[in-house]
């Protein structure tokens, strides 16, 4: 059965480093997997936000 060079490389890499997939999952969880959003907390944060002026670099005091 034919396997491309990339498939052979990945198979060999996984055999050499069996912990690689676990490290990838931990990295993904760290950067991408988020905790569920608490809707009450989100509403409170949005209500306490100060509205930004239309042109932020000029402030007429």
PDB file of N, CA, C and O in Angstrom, chain B, residues numbered from 101:
ATOM      1  N   UNK B 101       0.838  -1.180   0.000  1.00  0.00           N
ATOM      2  CA  UNK B 101       0.000   0.000   0.000  1.00  0.00           C
ATOM      3  C   UNK B 101       0.888   1.250   0.000  1.00  0.00           C
ATOM      4  O   UNK B 101       1.860   1.331   0.751  1.00  0.00           O
ATOM      5  N   UNK B 102       0.546   2.203  -0.836  1.00  0.00           N
ATOM      6  CA  UNK B 102       1.337   3.418  -0.973  1.00  0.00           C
ATOM      7  C   UNK B 102       1.100   4.355   0.206  1.00  0.00           C
ATOM      8  O   UNK B 102      -0.033   4.548   0.647  1.00  0.00           O
ATOM      9  N   UNK B 103       2.195   4.934   0.709  1.00  0.00           N
ATOM     10  CA  UNK B 103       2.126   5.991   1.714  1.00  0.00           C
ATOM     11  C   UNK B 103       3.022   7.123   1.256  1.00  0.00           C
ATOM     12  O   UNK B 103       4.154   6.903   0.827  1.00  0.00           O
ATOM     13  N   UNK B 104       2.514   8.313   1.351  1.00  0.00           N
ATOM     14  CA  UNK B 104       3.302   9.475   0.936  1.00  0.00           C
ATOM     15  C   UNK B 104       4.462   9.690   1.909  1.00  0.00           C
ATOM     16  O   UNK B 104       4.494   9.120   3.000  1.00  0.00           O
ATOM     17  N   UNK B 105       5.399  10.514   1.491  1.00  0.00           N
ATOM     18  CA  UNK B 105       6.558  10.818   2.344  1.00  0.00           C
ATOM     19  C   UNK B 105       6.119  11.479   3.647  1.00  0.00           C
ATOM     20  O   UNK B 105       6.688  11.213   4.705  1.00  0.00           O
ATOM     21  N   UNK B 106       5.124  12.327   3.569  1.00  0.00           N
ATOM     22  CA  UNK B 106       4.641  13.028   4.764  1.00  0.00           C
ATOM     23  C   UNK B 106       3.996  12.042   5.732  1.00  0.00           C
ATOM     24  O   UNK B 106       4.222  12.123   6.939  1.00  0.00           O
ATOM     25  N   UNK B 107       3.201  11.118   5.219  1.00  0.00           N
ATOM     26  CA  UNK B 107       2.570  10.109   6.074  1.00  0.00           C
ATOM     27  C   UNK B 107       3.624   9.235   6.734  1.00  0.00           C
ATOM     28  O   UNK B 107       3.508   8.914   7.917  1.00  0.00           O
ATOM     29  N   UNK B 108       4.636   8.852   5.997  1.00  0.00           N
ATOM     30  CA  UNK B 108       5.720   8.051   6.559  1.00  0.00           C
ATOM     31  C   UNK B 108       6.457   8.834   7.644  1.00  0.00           C
ATOM     32  O   UNK B 108       6.796   8.285   8.693  1.00  0.00           O
ATOM     33  N   UNK B 109       6.701  10.114   7.385  1.00  0.00           N
ATOM     34  CA  UNK B 109       7.379  10.958   8.368  1.00  0.00           C
ATOM     35  C   UNK B 109       6.565  11.068   9.655  1.00  0.00           C
ATOM     36  O   UNK B 109       7.106  10.919  10.750  1.00  0.00           O
ATOM     37  N   UNK B 110       5.267  11.327   9.520  1.00  0.00           N
ATOM     38  CA  UNK B 110       4.422  11.466  10.707  1.00  0.00           C
ATOM     39  C   UNK B 110       4.323  10.157  11.496  1.00  0.00           C
ATOM     40  O   UNK B 110       4.333  10.170  12.727  1.00  0.00           O
ATOM     41  N   UNK B 111       4.231   9.049  10.800  1.00  0.00           N
ATOM     42  CA  UNK B 111       4.176   7.753  11.464  1.00  0.00           C
ATOM     43  C   UNK B 111       5.469   7.491  12.230  1.00  0.00           C
ATOM     44  O   UNK B 111       5.443   7.034  13.373  1.00  0.00           O
ATOM     45  N   UNK B 112       6.584   7.782  11.598  1.00  0.00           N
ATOM     46  CA  UNK B 112       7.883   7.584  12.247  1.00  0.00           C
ATOM     47  C   UNK B 112       8.041   8.538  13.439  1.00  0.00           C
ATOM     48  O   UNK B 112       8.565   8.143  14.481  1.00  0.00           O
ATOM     49  N   UNK B 113       7.598   9.770  13.293  1.00  0.00           N
ATOM     50  CA  UNK B 113       7.685  10.749  14.376  1.00  0.00           C
ATOM     51  C   UNK B 113       6.858  10.308  15.584  1.00  0.00           C
ATOM     52  O   UNK B 113       7.310  10.422  16.724  1.00  0.00           O
ATOM     53  N   UNK B 114       5.654   9.809  15.336  1.00  0.00           N
ATOM     54  CA  UNK B 114       4.800   9.342  16.434  1.00  0.00           C
ATOM     55  C   UNK B 114       5.383   8.117  17.129  1.00  0.00           C
ATOM     56  O   UNK B 114       5.186   7.925  18.329  1.00  0.00           O
ATOM     57  N   UNK B 115       6.093   7.297  16.379  1.00  0.00           N
ATOM     58  CA  UNK B 115       6.745   6.135  16.996  1.00  0.00           C
ATOM     59  C   UNK B 115       7.920   6.576  17.861  1.00  0.00           C
ATOM     60  O   UNK B 115       8.158   5.996  18.920  1.00  0.00           O
ATOM     61  N   UNK B 116       8.650   7.585  17.428  1.00  0.00           N
ATOM     62  CA  UNK B 116       9.800   8.074  18.184  1.00  0.00           C
ATOM     63  C   UNK B 116       9.377   8.872  19.409  1.00  0.00           C
ATOM     64  O   UNK B 116      10.052   8.843  20.438  1.00  0.00           O
ATOM     65  N   UNK B 117       8.275   9.576  19.299  1.00  0.00           N
ATOM     66  CA  UNK B 117       7.797  10.442  20.391  1.00  0.00           C
ATOM     67  C   UNK B 117       6.336  10.120  20.688  1.00  0.00           C
ATOM     68  O   UNK B 117       5.444  10.821  20.211  1.00  0.00           O
ATOM     69  N   UNK B 118       6.078   9.073  21.466  1.00  0.00           N
ATOM     70  CA  UNK B 118       4.680   8.697  21.745  1.00  0.00           C
ATOM     71  C   UNK B 118       3.917   9.745  22.558  1.00  0.00           C
ATOM     72  O   UNK B 118       2.686   9.753  22.530  1.00  0.00           O
ATOM     73  N   UNK B 119       4.598  10.612  23.267  1.00  0.00           N
ATOM     74  CA  UNK B 119       3.932  11.637  24.082  1.00  0.00           C
ATOM     75  C   UNK B 119       3.545  12.860  23.253  1.00  0.00           C
ATOM     76  O   UNK B 119       2.947  13.792  23.790  1.00  0.00           O
ATOM     77  N   UNK B 120       3.864  12.880  21.980  1.00  0.00           N
ATOM     78  CA  UNK B 120       3.631  14.039  21.128  1.00  0.00           C
ATOM     79  C   UNK B 120       2.151  14.412  21.037  1.00  0.00           C
ATOM     80  O   UNK B 120       1.816  15.593  21.133  1.00  0.00           O
ATOM     81  N   UNK B 121       1.276  13.458  20.858  1.00  0.00           N
ATOM     82  CA  UNK B 121      -0.148  13.769  20.734  1.00  0.00           C
ATOM     83  C   UNK B 121      -0.719  14.338  22.024  1.00  0.00           C
ATOM     84  O   UNK B 121      -1.557  15.239  21.981  1.00  0.00           O
ATOM     85  N   UNK B 122      -0.280  13.829  23.172  1.00  0.00           N
ATOM     86  CA  UNK B 122      -0.743  14.392  24.448  1.00  0.00           C
ATOM     87  C   UNK B 122      -0.281  15.835  24.604  1.00  0.00           C
ATOM     88  O   UNK B 122      -1.037  16.679  25.086  1.00  0.00           O
ATOM     89  N   UNK B 123       0.953  16.126  24.201  1.00  0.00           N
ATOM     90  CA  UNK B 123       1.457  17.495  24.272  1.00  0.00           C
ATOM     91  C   UNK B 123       0.667  18.413  23.341  1.00  0.00           C
ATOM     92  O   UNK B 123       0.396  19.563  23.685  1.00  0.00           O
ATOM     93  N   UNK B 124       0.299  17.911  22.173  1.00  0.00           N
ATOM     94  CA  UNK B 124      -0.503  18.711  21.248  1.00  0.00           C
ATOM     95  C   UNK B 124      -1.884  18.999  21.837  1.00  0.00           C
ATOM     96  O   UNK B 124      -2.389  20.115  21.716  1.00  0.00           O
ATOM     97  N   UNK B 125      -2.488  18.014  22.465  1.00  0.00           N
ATOM     98  CA  UNK B 125      -3.809  18.224  23.086  1.00  0.00           C
ATOM     99  C   UNK B 125      -3.732  19.236  24.223  1.00  0.00           C
ATOM    100  O   UNK B 125      -4.622  20.074  24.367  1.00  0.00           O
ATOM    101  N   UNK B 126      -2.673  19.165  25.034  1.00  0.00           N
ATOM    102  CA  UNK B 126      -2.510  20.128  26.129  1.00  0.00           C
ATOM    103  C   UNK B 126      -2.321  21.534  25.581  1.00  0.00           C
ATOM    104  O   UNK B 126      -2.881  22.488  26.120  1.00  0.00           O
ATOM    105  N   UNK B 127      -1.542  21.671  24.522  1.00  0.00           N
ATOM    106  CA  UNK B 127      -1.343  22.980  23.904  1.00  0.00           C
ATOM    107  C   UNK B 127      -2.630  23.534  23.325  1.00  0.00           C
ATOM    108  O   UNK B 127      -2.909  24.728  23.444  1.00  0.00           O
ATOM    109  N   UNK B 128      -3.411  22.673  22.702  1.00  0.00           N
ATOM    110  CA  UNK B 128      -4.698  23.107  22.147  1.00  0.00           C
ATOM    111  C   UNK B 128      -5.634  23.548  23.266  1.00  0.00           C
ATOM    112  O   UNK B 128      -6.321  24.562  23.147  1.00  0.00           O
ATOM    113  N   UNK B 129      -5.657  22.789  24.339  1.00  0.00           N
ATOM    114  CA  UNK B 129      -6.525  23.148  25.463  1.00  0.00           C
ATOM    115  C   UNK B 129      -6.103  24.480  26.071  1.00  0.00           C
ATOM    116  O   UNK B 129      -6.947  25.265  26.504  1.00  0.00           O
ATOM    117  N   UNK B 130      -4.813  24.731  26.103  1.00  0.00           N
ATOM    118  CA  UNK B 130      -4.303  25.966  26.680  1.00  0.00           C
ATOM    119  C   UNK B 130      -4.696  27.180  25.840  1.00  0.00           C
ATOM    120  O   UNK B 130      -5.058  28.226  26.380  1.00  0.00           O
ATOM    121  N   UNK B 131      -4.624  27.035  24.523  1.00  0.00           N
ATOM    122  CA  UNK B 131      -4.842  28.188  23.651  1.00  0.00           C
ATOM    123  C   UNK B 131      -6.252  28.320  23.097  1.00  0.00           C
ATOM    124  O   UNK B 131      -6.709  29.440  22.867  1.00  0.00           O
ATOM    125  N   UNK B 132      -6.952  27.221  22.878  1.00  0.00           N
ATOM    126  CA  UNK B 132      -8.207  27.287  22.141  1.00  0.00           C
ATOM    127  C   UNK B 132      -9.437  26.883  22.932  1.00  0.00           C
ATOM    128  O   UNK B 132     -10.499  27.474  22.741  1.00  0.00           O
ATOM    129  N   UNK B 133      -9.334  25.911  23.800  1.00  0.00           N
ATOM    130  CA  UNK B 133     -10.517  25.454  24.523  1.00  0.00           C
ATOM    131  C   UNK B 133     -10.841  26.447  25.633  1.00  0.00           C
ATOM    132  O   UNK B 133     -10.004  26.723  26.493  1.00  0.00           O
ATOM    133  N   UNK B 134     -12.026  26.966  25.611  1.00  0.00           N
ATOM    134  CA  UNK B 134     -12.437  27.997  26.565  1.00  0.00           C
ATOM    135  C   UNK B 134     -13.483  27.448  27.532  1.00  0.00           C
ATOM    136  O   UNK B 134     -14.199  26.495  27.224  1.00  0.00           O
ATOM    137  N   UNK B 135     -13.553  28.067  28.697  1.00  0.00           N
ATOM    138  CA  UNK B 135     -14.553  27.716  29.687  1.00  0.00           C
ATOM    139  C   UNK B 135     -15.913  28.229  29.227  1.00  0.00           C
ATOM    140  O   UNK B 135     -15.978  29.207  28.481  1.00  0.00           O
ATOM    141  N   UNK B 136     -16.993  27.594  29.653  1.00  0.00           N
ATOM    142  CA  UNK B 136     -18.326  28.097  29.284  1.00  0.00           C
ATOM    143  C   UNK B 136     -18.542  29.521  29.809  1.00  0.00           C
ATOM    144  O   UNK B 136     -18.047  29.884  30.876  1.00  0.00           O
ATOM    145  N   UNK B 137     -19.276  30.303  29.054  1.00  0.00           N
ATOM    146  CA  UNK B 137     -19.518  31.699  29.407  1.00  0.00           C
ATOM    147  C   UNK B 137     -20.690  31.778  30.371  1.00  0.00           C
ATOM    148  O   UNK B 137     -21.758  31.222  30.114  1.00  0.00           O
ATOM    149  N   UNK B 138     -20.482  32.475  31.488  1.00  0.00           N
ATOM    150  CA  UNK B 138     -21.552  32.733  32.440  1.00  0.00           C
ATOM    151  C   UNK B 138     -22.310  33.966  31.933  1.00  0.00           C
ATOM    152  O   UNK B 138     -21.754  35.064  31.908  1.00  0.00           O
ATOM    153  N   UNK B 139     -23.551  33.797  31.537  1.00  0.00           N
ATOM    154  CA  UNK B 139     -24.303  34.881  30.909  1.00  0.00           C
ATOM    155  C   UNK B 139     -24.560  36.044  31.860  1.00  0.00           C
ATOM    156  O   UNK B 139     -24.556  37.198  31.433  1.00  0.00           O
ATOM    157  N   UNK B 140     -24.784  35.758  33.142  1.00  0.00           N
ATOM    158  CA  UNK B 140     -24.994  36.839  34.111  1.00  0.00           C
ATOM    159  C   UNK B 140     -23.726  37.671  34.276  1.00  0.00           C
ATOM    160  O   UNK B 140     -23.789  38.899  34.336  1.00  0.00           O
ATOM    161  N   UNK B 141     -22.588  37.008  34.349  1.00  0.00           N
ATOM    162  CA  UNK B 141     -21.311  37.708  34.487  1.00  0.00           C
ATOM    163  C   UNK B 141     -21.022  38.538  33.236  1.00  0.00           C
ATOM    164  O   UNK B 141     -20.532  39.663  33.336  1.00  0.00           O
ATOM    165  N   UNK B 142     -21.319  37.994  32.075  1.00  0.00           N
ATOM    166  CA  UNK B 142     -21.082  38.723  30.829  1.00  0.00           C
ATOM    167  C   UNK B 142     -21.975  39.962  30.749  1.00  0.00           C
ATOM    168  O   UNK B 142     -21.524  41.021  30.312  1.00  0.00           O
ATOM    169  N   UNK B 143     -23.217  39.839  31.161  1.00  0.00           N
ATOM    170  CA  UNK B 143     -24.123  40.990  31.159  1.00  0.00           C
ATOM    171  C   UNK B 143     -23.623  42.068  32.121  1.00  0.00           C
ATOM    172  O   UNK B 143     -23.686  43.257  31.808  1.00  0.00           O
ATOM    173  N   UNK B 144     -23.127  41.657  33.291  1.00  0.00           N
ATOM    174  CA  UNK B 144     -22.592  42.610  34.260  1.00  0.00           C
ATOM    175  C   UNK B 144     -21.362  43.336  33.703  1.00  0.00           C
ATOM    176  O   UNK B 144     -21.208  44.541  33.901  1.00  0.00           O
ATOM    177  N   UNK B 145     -20.502  42.611  33.017  1.00  0.00           N
ATOM    178  CA  UNK B 145     -19.314  43.225  32.429  1.00  0.00           C
ATOM    179  C   UNK B 145     -19.685  44.224  31.340  1.00  0.00           C
ATOM    180  O   UNK B 145     -19.095  45.301  31.255  1.00  0.00           O
ATOM    181  N   UNK B 146     -20.646  43.876  30.520  1.00  0.00           N
ATOM    182  CA  UNK B 146     -21.062  44.794  29.455  1.00  0.00           C
ATOM    183  C   UNK B 146     -21.739  46.032  30.023  1.00  0.00           C
ATOM    184  O   UNK B 146     -21.584  47.124  29.476  1.00  0.00           O
ATOM    185  N   UNK B 147     -22.484  45.881  31.106  1.00  0.00           N
ATOM    186  CA  UNK B 147     -23.161  47.025  31.711  1.00  0.00           C
ATOM    187  C   UNK B 147     -22.160  47.967  32.371  1.00  0.00           C
ATOM    188  O   UNK B 147     -22.407  49.171  32.433  1.00  0.00           O
ATOM    189  N   UNK B 148     -21.040  47.453  32.865  1.00  0.00           N
ATOM    190  CA  UNK B 148     -20.065  48.294  33.552  1.00  0.00           C
ATOM    191  C   UNK B 148     -19.028  48.893  32.611  1.00  0.00           C
ATOM    192  O   UNK B 148     -18.136  49.618  33.050  1.00  0.00           O
ATOM    193  N   UNK B 149     -19.138  48.599  31.337  1.00  0.00           N
ATOM    194  CA  UNK B 149     -18.183  49.107  30.358  1.00  0.00           C
ATOM    195  C   UNK B 149     -18.444  50.594  30.102  1.00  0.00           C
ATOM    196  O   UNK B 149     -19.595  51.011  29.967  1.00  0.00           O
ATOM    197  N   UNK B 150     -17.369  51.393  30.037  1.00  0.00           N
ATOM    198  CA  UNK B 150     -17.472  52.822  29.766  1.00  0.00           C
ATOM    199  C   UNK B 150     -17.514  53.009  28.257  1.00  0.00           C
ATOM    200  O   UNK B 150     -16.684  52.460  27.531  1.00  0.00           O
ATOM    201  N   UNK B 151     -18.490  53.792  27.786  1.00  0.00           N
ATOM    202  CA  UNK B 151     -18.640  53.987  26.349  1.00  0.00           C
ATOM    203  C   UNK B 151     -17.488  54.822  25.811  1.00  0.00           C
ATOM    204  O   UNK B 151     -17.106  55.831  26.403  1.00  0.00           O
ATOM    205  N   UNK B 152     -16.945  54.392  24.691  1.00  0.00           N
ATOM    206  CA  UNK B 152     -15.824  55.077  24.067  1.00  0.00           C
ATOM    207  C   UNK B 152     -16.339  56.205  23.192  1.00  0.00           C
ATOM    208  O   UNK B 152     -17.383  56.077  22.552  1.00  0.00           O
ATOM    209  N   UNK B 153     -15.602  57.317  23.165  1.00  0.00           N
ATOM    210  CA  UNK B 153     -15.990  58.437  22.313  1.00  0.00           C
ATOM    211  C   UNK B 153     -15.776  58.073  20.853  1.00  0.00           C
ATOM    212  O   UNK B 153     -15.074  57.113  20.536  1.00  0.00           O
ATOM    213  N   UNK B 154     -16.390  58.853  19.966  1.00  0.00           N
ATOM    214  CA  UNK B 154     -16.316  58.527  18.546  1.00  0.00           C
ATOM    215  C   UNK B 154     -14.912  58.706  17.985  1.00  0.00           C
ATOM    216  O   UNK B 154     -14.504  57.963  17.092  1.00  0.00           O
ATOM    217  N   UNK B 155     -14.173  59.678  18.495  1.00  0.00           N
ATOM    218  CA  UNK B 155     -12.799  59.859  18.043  1.00  0.00           C
ATOM    219  C   UNK B 155     -11.928  59.872  19.290  1.00  0.00           C
ATOM    220  O   UNK B 155     -11.884  60.868  20.012  1.00  0.00           O
ATOM    221  N   UNK B 156     -11.245  58.782  19.539  1.00  0.00           N
ATOM    222  CA  UNK B 156     -10.573  58.588  20.829  1.00  0.00           C
ATOM    223  C   UNK B 156      -9.312  59.417  20.987  1.00  0.00           C
ATOM    224  O   UNK B 156      -8.861  59.626  22.114  1.00  0.00           O
ATOM    225  N   UNK B 157      -8.722  59.902  19.886  1.00  0.00           N
ATOM    226  CA  UNK B 157      -7.458  60.633  20.000  1.00  0.00           C
ATOM    227  C   UNK B 157      -7.655  62.116  20.303  1.00  0.00           C
ATOM    228  O   UNK B 157      -6.694  62.813  20.630  1.00  0.00           O
ATOM    229  N   UNK B 158      -8.870  62.593  20.198  1.00  0.00           N
ATOM    230  CA  UNK B 158      -9.154  63.979  20.511  1.00  0.00           C
ATOM    231  C   UNK B 158     -10.178  64.024  21.626  1.00  0.00           C
ATOM    232  O   UNK B 158     -11.295  63.524  21.491  1.00  0.00           O
ATOM    233  N   UNK B 159      -9.779  64.628  22.724  1.00  0.00           N
ATOM    234  CA  UNK B 159     -10.689  64.742  23.868  1.00  0.00           C
ATOM    235  C   UNK B 159     -10.872  66.239  24.150  1.00  0.00           C
ATOM    236  O   UNK B 159      -9.924  66.942  24.500  1.00  0.00           O
ATOM    237  N   UNK B 160     -12.080  66.692  23.992  1.00  0.00           N
ATOM    238  CA  UNK B 160     -12.389  68.096  24.237  1.00  0.00           C
ATOM    239  C   UNK B 160     -12.667  68.273  25.727  1.00  0.00           C
ATOM    240  O   UNK B 160     -13.719  67.874  26.226  1.00  0.00           O
ATOM    241  N   UNK B 161     -11.718  68.873  26.421  1.00  0.00           N
ATOM    242  CA  UNK B 161     -11.876  69.027  27.873  1.00  0.00           C
ATOM    243  C   UNK B 161     -12.553  70.297  28.161  1.00  0.00           C
ATOM    244  O   UNK B 161     -12.785  70.623  29.326  1.00  0.00           O
TER     245      UNK B 161
END
